[in-house]
Each structure stands twice: as C-alpha cells, then as structure tokens.
Amino acid sequence: MTVTPKPLVAGNWKMNGVRASLQQTDEMGRGLDAAMRRKVDVLICPPSTLLHAMSAALIGTGIATGGQDCHAEAAGAFTGDVSAAMLADAGARYVITGHSERRTLHGETSAVVKAKSAAALGALLTPIICIGETNAERVAGKTIAVVKKQLRGSLPDGVAGDEVVIAYEPVWAIGTGKTPTPADVAEVHAAIRTELGRLMGKAEAAKVRILYGGSVKPSNAGELMGLPHVDGALVGGASLKAEDFLAIIRAVG
Ligand code: PGA
C-alpha cells in the first residue's frame, strides 16, 4: 500500500502585505472548517514584518505560518538577514528555502540552500525546499536532470521524510499564468519521489510532501492536486486573497 502524506497548501506572500492584510488571514481562518482542517494542512508565509502578528492572530484556526527565507547562521553580523531561530521565535513552523527568486535574484546556489535548510531543521522548522527548471532548460529537454541535481544539492544530509517538504516550481510558470501539462507535472513529481528514494530510502521518501507551485489558482488546483505524487501546492499570487486561497484549499481537500 502506498502511503499518501496529508496534503499541504502553502501561501507565499512574497514582498506583499502590511498589517491591514491580516484581514485576509482572519477571513481564511474563519473559512477553514474542521472537516477541511482534517484533510489539508494550511500555511501562510508572510513577509517577516508580519510573521509575529499573523502567527498570534491565527492561533486556534489550524493555519500555520512560515518564513520565506532564513540565514544559515543562527546569529551574527549579517545586516538585513533573519535566522531560522528568529522565525521560530516569531511563531513560524516552516520556512521556504531556495525559492527561484532567491536563487536568481540573490545568487543562492544549492549548497547555500542546503545550509539554510539544515539551519531550519536545527531551529525545529520544516524547510520547504524549492526546485525547478528555467524555460531554457525545459526547451533543452533538461527538466528532470536539473530538478534532480537541485534536489541532491539542496537536501540536508540525514533528513527524515516528515521533516522536509519539496516544492517543484518551474521557474517559467511562476507568476506567468502558465502551467506545465498535468502529464509533465506527474512525470517530474514521480522523478522527484524516485530520487528521494535513492537519497533517503523508499520508506522515508514516501513521507515527503512534494508540492507543485507556479500559477496555481482555483480553476486549475483540482486537476493538479489530483495527480500522483502531488501532495499539495505552493501558491503565490492566489494566496493573497482569502476567497481564492480558500477555493484552492477546497479543491485539494
Ligand atoms: P505564483 O507563485 O503562484 O504567483 O505563480 C508561486 C511561487 O512563486 O511560489
């Protein structure tokens, strides 16, 4: 029998949101009933400035919070950075690592992403490690090779299957309204599961939640989330509004 992990729907607010935006998360909290909570884990990753207030406001709603990045060190002279322990102290339970915007705009290599993910584990946070190919890599037929290489390079050593989440996010699908075909998503997710099996053993690999991210919206969430080895979604733009985010959660549950 195959083990299917409980799905996770995670919202990545990126550099969006001020205190007034907590109205949206209040509405999400009210809209998530007990039956949905049983079926789906829900997470919002706001900017660091909102993390403490949002975490406090969401207590009792079943919605967890997370950071969008962390430094690999616990503390020190790193102006502008935030450590995993600080995120945990502000109420976070997860942190996104290696988002393509960090890899591209901040030059983060897989080695950096691995160190950050290990730091997250050290602070008892669950890292959501993002991997995904660019359009040029896709056109060149390199998708599976690129994704596997990023996975091997970014996964902390000795991590257990339920301590980590992987998000497959094709770079060309992020914020563009474009998504891969369901067959392509299924192929990549199956390849990620197989590679995880090689890295951590089959039993642990079966426990890892592999999210799809990139232009997930209410109208495509049902189809994407129904695919084998797709254990939830990492949602950018459509996670900012309660109505859309709740519709995606319903499509998954
Ligand atoms: P999107 O972003 O849903 O707006 O495409 C996804 C992400 O970058 O995590």
Residues whose N, C-alpha, C, O or C-beta is under 5 A from the ligand:
A	BS01	PGA	N12 A173 I174 G175 T176 G213 G214 S215 V216 L234 V235 G236 G237
